[in-house]
Amino acid sequence: MTPTACAPRTAALRRVLDGVQDERFTKDLLYLEEWEFHPAPGVAAALRVCQLRRANPELAAEIRAELDRGRPLTRMERAALRGAPVEPD
């Protein structure tokens, strides 16, 4: 896997990291995002990502969806990932 990026690729992660001061938490989530973008082989890496996904399931799903679509998700798409109803604007 490439070294952890210093800036988030996705709007999902930027939204979560906005205002976060914990460097280790930031690095973990950047690692998760990088893994979703470019998975790498290795048991240790896979275990770390499994733990991060388990701790942040909605974020992991949103990152994957955003990377798959090639664009940030709309508010309604984010709500659909969580299974929450959203009134249209």
LUMKE-908858 format. One line per 3 residues: number of its first residue (from 0); for each residue y, z, x of N, C-alpha, C, O, CB. Coordinates in pm, 1 decimal, always signed. Atoms other than C-alpha are relative to their C-alpha. Glycine has a CB too. Layout:
N
NUM	Y Z X Y Z X Y Z X Y Z X Y Z X | ...
END
This chain:
89
0	-118.2 +0.0 +84.8 +0.0 +0.0 +0.0 +123.1 +0.0 +88.3 +124.5 +59.7 +196.0 +0.5 +121.6 -95.9 | -124.4 +3.8 -75.9 +350.0 -71.1 +117.4 +64.8 +136.9 -4.3 +36.0 +216.9 -93.3 +96.0 -107.8 -55.3 | -68.6 -128.8 +3.8 +570.6 +222.1 +204.9 +75.1 +16.1 -132.3 +118.0 -81.8 -193.3 +97.4 +13.1 +119.4
3	-66.7 -26.7 +126.4 +727.0 +387.3 -95.7 +139.6 -59.4 +2.1 +215.8 -39.1 +96.6 +5.9 +150.9 -28.0 | -132.0 +60.7 +11.8 +1030.8 +194.8 -209.0 +104.8 +109.5 -11.8 +75.1 +221.1 -54.2 +6.6 -95.4 -121.6 | -105.6 -100.6 +9.0 +1363.2 +372.2 -192.0 +79.8 -13.0 -128.7 +159.9 +74.9 -160.6 +92.9 -10.8 +119.4
6	-70.0 +18.2 +127.1 +1492.6 +232.8 -522.3 -99.4 -46.7 -105.5 -187.1 -128.0 -76.3 +117.0 -101.8 +14.3 | +92.5 +41.1 +105.9 +1313.6 +195.0 -854.5 +16.3 -147.7 -35.9 +126.4 -202.5 -31.8 +21.2 +86.0 -124.3 | +0.5 +139.7 +43.7 +1217.0 -155.4 -969.5 +26.0 -11.6 -149.3 +79.0 -112.6 -195.7 -132.9 -65.9 +34.7
9	-2.9 +8.9 +145.7 +1208.8 -72.9 -1340.0 +109.8 +87.0 -60.7 +149.4 +189.5 -5.3 -134.8 +40.2 -57.2 | -97.8 -78.7 +74.7 +1463.5 +47.8 -1590.8 -62.9 +131.2 -46.2 +5.1 +233.5 -55.0 +53.6 -79.9 -121.2 | +69.9 -120.6 +44.3 +1200.7 +296.3 -1710.7 +11.7 +110.6 +105.0 +45.3 +224.5 +72.6 -148.3 -31.1 -28.5
12	-5.8 -101.5 -105.2 +1190.9 +474.6 -1377.1 +144.5 +38.2 +31.5 +173.1 +155.4 +56.2 -70.1 -50.4 +127.0 | -141.3 -33.8 -23.4 +1567.2 +450.3 -1322.8 +48.5 +101.7 -102.8 +120.9 +195.1 -68.5 +88.2 -127.1 -5.3 | -40.4 -90.8 +106.9 +1616.5 +624.9 -1658.2 -53.8 +141.3 +27.2 +18.0 +239.7 +9.5 -50.3 -52.0 -137.3
15	+59.7 -131.6 -25.9 +1377.9 +907.2 -1562.7 +63.5 +66.0 +122.3 +87.4 +186.8 +122.5 -152.1 -13.1 +20.2 | -50.8 -57.4 -124.1 +1519.1 +952.5 -1213.7 +149.9 +28.2 -3.0 +201.9 +93.9 +87.2 -30.8 -91.8 +113.7 | -143.3 -23.2 +9.7 +1881.3 +955.9 -1327.0 +28.4 +150.1 -2.1 -6.7 +219.7 -97.4 +58.0 -68.1 -126.0
18	-34.6 -140.9 -7.7 +2006.2 +1294.3 -1218.3 -106.9 +90.7 +58.6 -83.7 +210.7 +73.0 +33.5 +47.7 -133.4 | +106.1 -82.4 -60.0 +1675.4 +1412.9 -1065.2 +38.1 +33.9 +143.7 +78.5 -53.3 +220.6 -138.1 -73.6 -4.3 | -35.3 -46.1 -134.3 +1735.6 +1619.1 -752.6 -122.1 +29.6 +88.3 -107.3 +49.5 +208.8 +85.5 +123.8 -10.3
21	+120.9 -36.2 -73.1 +1374.0 +1688.0 -649.3 -53.8 -120.9 +76.1 -102.1 -216.2 +15.0 -107.2 +55.4 -96.1 | +39.7 +113.2 -83.6 +1288.6 +1457.5 -358.5 -150.1 -29.8 -10.3 -189.5 -146.4 -12.4 +37.3 +27.1 +145.1 | +144.2 +21.5 +8.2 +912.1 +1508.1 -383.2 -39.2 -64.1 -133.9 -123.3 -153.8 -138.4 -74.4 +132.9 +18.7
24	+23.5 +57.8 +132.2 +911.1 +1433.3 -757.1 +42.3 -146.9 -1.4 -28.9 -232.0 -54.7 +76.3 +79.4 -108.7 | -50.3 +137.7 -8.6 +1117.4 +1120.1 -692.4 -97.6 -87.5 +77.2 -130.3 -197.7 +33.0 +138.9 -3.3 +67.2 | +94.3 +78.1 -81.4 +878.9 +1002.1 -419.6 -130.8 -24.4 -74.1 -187.6 -133.2 -65.2 -28.2 +71.5 +132.5
27	+123.6 +16.5 +77.4 +576.7 +1060.7 -643.5 +14.9 -109.2 -105.0 -73.0 -194.1 -119.7 -39.2 +131.9 -67.2 | -19.0 +100.3 +104.7 +721.6 +853.4 -926.0 +25.3 -139.0 +57.9 -16.6 -238.7 -1.0 +115.8 +40.1 -90.3 | -16.1 +129.3 -67.1 +830.1 +577.2 -687.8 -135.3 -53.3 +46.3 -160.3 -173.7 +41.1 +96.4 +12.5 +120.0
30	+135.3 +38.4 -40.8 +473.1 +574.7 -555.9 -77.9 -55.2 -118.7 -145.5 -157.4 -107.4 -74.5 +120.1 +61.3 | +66.2 +45.5 +121.7 +338.8 +542.2 -909.9 +48.9 -140.1 -37.9 -31.3 -228.7 -67.2 +25.2 +99.1 -115.6 | -54.8 +130.4 +35.8 +573.1 +253.0 -982.8 -48.0 -107.9 +97.2 -85.4 -217.0 +54.3 +153.5 +5.3 -2.1
33	+46.0 +97.1 -100.0 +479.7 +76.6 -657.4 -146.5 -33.7 -22.4 -186.2 -149.5 -9.7 +20.8 +54.4 +142.9 | +142.3 +22.4 +28.1 +110.5 +120.2 -741.1 -17.3 -91.9 -120.1 -99.6 -183.4 -117.6 -72.1 +133.8 -25.0 | +8.3 +84.1 +119.6 +162.9 -31.3 -1086.4 +40.5 -144.2 +32.9 -12.6 -238.7 -25.5 +90.2 +56.7 -112.5
36	-45.8 +132.9 -40.0 +341.5 -324.7 -921.6 -101.0 -67.4 +92.1 -128.2 -186.7 +78.9 +136.3 +9.1 +69.1 | +90.4 +56.3 -101.0 +95.3 -372.1 -636.3 -107.4 +102.5 +34.3 -93.6 +174.9 +132.9 +78.3 -42.1 +128.1 | +107.4 -96.4 -28.3 -228.1 -165.4 -654.4 -64.3 -27.5 +135.9 -77.1 -142.2 +178.7 -107.0 -4.8 -110.8
39	+64.3 +12.3 -130.2 -395.4 -100.4 -324.2 -134.6 +71.2 -4.1 -154.2 +165.4 -80.9 +90.1 +58.3 +112.5 | +130.5 -65.4 -4.3 -752.4 -9.8 -240.8 +7.8 +137.2 +65.4 +103.4 +169.4 +136.0 -99.8 -87.0 +74.5 | +8.8 -130.6 -63.8 -853.8 +335.8 -136.5 -16.5 +110.5 -101.4 +54.7 +117.1 -201.7 +122.1 +25.8 +84.2
42	+30.9 -109.0 +91.8 -996.2 +641.8 -301.6 +115.9 +98.3 -9.5 +151.3 +141.1 -119.4 -126.7 +72.5 +44.5 | -108.6 -98.3 +2.3 -712.8 +874.3 -201.9 +118.6 -50.7 -80.9 +176.8 +23.6 -159.9 +44.6 +33.6 +142.5 | -111.7 +58.4 +75.0 -447.3 +639.6 -338.2 -32.4 -3.2 -149.3 +52.2 +29.9 -232.3 +31.6 -142.7 +51.3
45	+40.0 +7.3 +140.9 -640.9 +589.6 -661.8 +2.4 +138.3 -65.4 +46.3 +151.8 -179.6 -140.4 -61.7 -12.6 | -2.4 -135.9 +54.4 -682.2 +964.9 -711.1 +142.7 +48.6 -22.1 +173.1 +110.8 -123.8 -73.9 +96.0 +93.3 | -140.3 -40.5 +14.3 -312.2 +1025.1 -651.5 +62.5 -67.2 -122.3 +132.5 -2.3 -200.1 +80.4 -35.5 +127.7
48	-56.3 +72.4 +113.9 -218.6 +756.4 -904.5 -57.0 +53.5 -130.8 +16.1 +66.0 -229.1 -27.7 -150.9 +12.4 | +60.3 -57.6 +121.4 -465.0 +899.2 -1159.7 +69.4 +130.3 -37.6 +96.4 +154.3 -155.3 -151.3 +24.5 +20.4 | -69.5 -125.9 +26.2 -297.4 +1238.8 -1126.0 +141.8 -25.4 -51.8 +187.2 +40.6 -145.3 +4.7 +85.9 +127.5
51	-136.5 +30.8 +42.9 +49.3 +1087.7 -1159.9 +1.9 -59.7 -140.9 +89.7 -27.8 -221.0 +66.2 -96.8 +99.0 | +9.6 +57.3 +135.4 -54.4 +885.2 -1465.6 -30.7 +108.3 -103.0 +25.9 +108.5 -212.4 -108.7 -109.6 -4.9 | +38.2 -107.3 +91.9 -211.6 +1191.5 -1625.8 +119.4 +92.6 -27.0 +136.5 +141.6 -138.6 -119.0 +80.8 +57.7
54	-117.2 -86.6 +15.1 +105.7 +1393.7 -1566.9 +116.6 -70.3 -69.6 +203.7 -4.7 -126.7 +45.0 +50.0 +135.8 | -111.9 +78.1 +53.8 +335.7 +1111.4 -1685.4 -50.4 -121.6 -77.3 -16.2 -234.7 -42.8 +93.8 -44.9 +113.5 | +63.7 +114.0 +66.3 +140.9 +897.0 -1932.7 +97.8 -97.6 -64.9 +78.0 -218.8 -57.2 -94.4 +49.9 -103.7
57	-96.1 +89.9 +64.9 +439.4 +760.5 -2126.0 +76.5 -82.6 +102.1 +98.1 -202.2 +82.4 +98.0 +79.6 -86.1 | -71.7 +72.6 -105.2 +628.4 +668.6 -1810.2 -89.9 -105.7 +61.8 -46.8 -219.4 +81.3 +50.8 +96.7 +108.4 | +92.5 +96.5 -59.6 +322.4 +501.6 -1657.5 -20.5 -119.9 -92.2 -21.0 -234.2 -46.5 -135.0 +66.8 +30.7
60	+18.3 +109.2 +96.5 +266.9 +298.2 -1974.6 +124.0 -86.9 -8.3 +113.3 -209.3 -16.2 -34.0 +55.6 -138.5 | -123.3 +77.5 +8.2 +631.2 +194.8 -1989.5 +22.4 -83.0 +126.0 +66.8 -197.5 +117.8 +118.8 +92.6 -23.2 | -12.8 +76.1 -125.3 +636.3 +92.0 -1622.9 -92.3 -121.3 -3.8 -50.0 -232.5 +27.8 -33.1 +89.4 +123.1
63	+94.0 +112.2 +8.1 +322.4 -120.1 -1673.8 +49.1 -107.0 -97.2 +45.0 -226.1 -66.3 -138.5 +49.7 -42.8 | -47.2 +95.2 +100.8 +464.9 -279.8 -1988.8 +122.0 -77.3 +50.4 +132.0 -198.4 +30.7 +34.3 +73.2 -130.9 | -120.3 +66.1 -51.7 +797.7 -353.9 -1822.9 -35.3 -99.8 +110.0 +18.9 -210.3 +113.0 +99.6 +104.3 +53.5
66	+41.6 +91.9 -105.4 +631.8 -508.2 -1518.6 -73.5 -120.4 -57.7 -55.1 -232.6 -10.6 -88.7 +72.0 +101.2 | +71.5 +109.9 +65.0 +403.3 -716.2 -1743.3 +96.4 -97.8 -67.0 +77.4 -219.2 -59.1 -98.5 +54.8 -103.3 | -94.6 +84.8 +72.4 +697.2 -846.1 -1948.2 +104.5 -62.8 +91.7 +162.2 -166.7 +59.7 +69.0 +80.3 -107.7
69	-102.3 +50.2 -91.3 +927.5 -895.3 -1652.0 +141.6 +33.2 -43.7 +237.5 -30.3 +0.3 -13.6 -147.7 +14.3 | -131.5 -41.7 +48.6 +1213.5 -720.2 -1831.3 -10.5 +142.6 -53.5 -119.8 +189.8 -85.0 +52.9 -97.3 -110.5 | +2.0 -133.6 +61.0 +1315.1 -375.5 -1956.0 -41.6 -7.8 -146.4 -16.2 -107.5 -214.0 +138.2 +67.2 +12.1
72	+42.0 -6.0 +138.8 +1168.2 -272.6 -2288.9 +118.5 +36.1 -89.6 +211.6 +105.1 -48.0 -113.9 +101.6 -17.4 | -100.1 -39.9 +97.6 +1380.5 -244.5 -2598.2 -31.8 +141.5 -47.4 -139.2 +195.0 -20.0 +4.7 -99.5 -119.6 | +21.4 -134.1 +53.6 +1421.1 +89.7 -2769.8 -119.8 +0.7 -94.2 -198.1 +95.7 -94.9 +126.2 +50.2 -73.1
75	+112.9 +7.8 +93.3 +1174.2 -22.0 -3035.9 -132.4 -17.6 +74.0 -233.2 +40.3 +33.3 +20.4 -115.7 -98.6 | +122.2 +16.7 -79.6 +917.5 -134.0 -2775.7 -39.9 +131.1 +66.1 -158.2 +164.4 +71.9 +19.3 -109.0 +106.8 | +30.5 -130.4 -61.0 +945.8 +202.4 -2598.6 -59.2 +94.2 -104.1 -156.0 +164.9 -76.1 +127.2 +62.5 +62.6
78	+50.3 -86.1 +106.4 +893.5 +384.0 -2927.6 -141.7 -40.1 -39.5 -226.0 +45.8 -65.3 +92.7 -5.6 -122.1 | +134.3 +47.5 +36.1 +591.5 +166.3 -3008.0 -103.5 +45.9 +102.3 -216.5 +77.7 +65.4 -1.7 -153.6 -11.2 | +92.1 -49.7 -103.0 +432.7 +265.8 -2675.6 -36.5 +145.9 -26.1 -150.0 +187.4 -2.6 +62.6 -14.7 +140.2
81	+24.1 -141.7 +29.7 +467.9 +629.9 -2779.4 -62.1 +21.1 -136.2 -104.9 +131.9 -168.6 +128.6 +77.5 +8.5 | +53.8 -11.8 +134.3 +346.5 +556.0 -3131.3 +98.0 +64.3 -96.5 +58.6 +115.2 -201.4 -127.3 +78.9 +2.7 | -101.8 -62.3 +84.4 +674.7 +680.1 -3276.2 +71.8 -106.4 -83.3 +105.7 -212.9 -31.7 +101.5 +78.8 +86.1
84	-75.9 +95.1 +81.5 +845.3 +506.6 -3567.7 +147.2 +1.7 +39.0 +202.4 +106.7 +72.0 -15.8 +32.1 -149.7 | -142.3 +10.0 -33.3 +1197.3 +382.3 -3499.6 +66.3 -87.1 -104.5 +16.3 -193.8 -140.4 +22.0 -58.1 +143.9 | -78.4 +78.7 +95.0 +1454.2 +263.8 -3746.6 +72.5 -110.8 +76.5 +130.7 -83.8 +181.6 +101.7 +90.4 -77.9
87	-74.4 +107.6 -65.8 +1599.2 -77.4 -3653.8 +149.8 +30.0 +0.0 +200.8 +99.9 -87.6 -27.3 -134.8 -69.6 | -146.1 -20.0 -10.1 +1963.8 -81.5 -3543.9 +72.7 -66.2 -113.4 +195.5 -59.4 -120.4 +52.9 -53.7 +132.0
END
